[in-house]
Amino acid sequence: MEAQPTHDRVTDRSIAKATRRAALLDAAAELFADRGYNGVSIEDLGAAAGVSGPAVYRHFAGKPSVLAALLTGVSEQLLGGARAVARSSSSPEEALRGLIRFQVEFALNHADVIRVQDRDLGSLLPDDESAVRSLQRSYVQLWVDELVAYRSDGDRSLQRRRVHAVFGLINSTPHTAHGTGSVHERDLLRTLLEKMAWAALTA
């Protein structure tokens, strides 16, 4: 039997490593959301992802780096997605409606991460917290830019307050509707949140 090409073996290992890392981050989101960052150990993370505690260190330097990877990754995902929405929109109104849909979908599908962000952002190491906050400011700024282009009333600080109010509305969902299960219920909630968010931006 011929030996498997080296590049294939490397690719398989890389895929397996990336898959395991993603599983650890998924487990971290759920455990941190349920117990809080300080209530979860490396052994807990490993067990939830199907590996031993020491095996976690093959992917992360320690628990702080798990939290940093989780919140930084999500912040990058949000910013990248929002930029894609803005680029593909033909008007500020279309961009804002698209951003609302994007944020609502995120809140419905990543409830655990939002709960971790709300409670454990302060548990990040200073440099990691600074990086996450910088990404989040850029995300907010993108919304503000589109809102300023859409509305002619008020200054940028007022529009920024509107944006933060909309985030508060949408991101409260993981706390008030955690575990919303059926497709019908999720569709109703999605529609309600989108209508309420648009009303808040245009009030």
C-alpha angles and dihedrals in degrees: 000000000000118000115252111257113262094236090055092052091048091049092049091050091047092051092047091049093049091048092051092047091051090049090053091051091049089050091047092052092053097043096043090048092051101039107016125248094278092051095061127078131201087251089055091052093049094048092050091052095043098253136101121267094250090051089066088070090066087070105027135030090228144312094299090058090051091056091045093051091048097050097035091049092050092047091051090048092052094047093046092048093048092051090052090051092050093047093051095047123097096204140019090253092054089047093051093048089048092049090051092051090047094051094044091051090049092050092050094047101037104039093140093055092051091052090050091048092051095048108027108033088105090058091069119104111259097257092046092048090050091052093049093047091049091054091047092050089053090051092051091046091056090055091046092051091054092045092050089051090050099044129047097192125089133009129280093266090059092049090049089055089051091052093049090049090054091049089051090052096048097038093051087073096085089056100042102033103029110157097021097167122178123077090235093054092048091049091051091048092047092053093046093050093048092051093046093047092051091048090051093051093048100037 
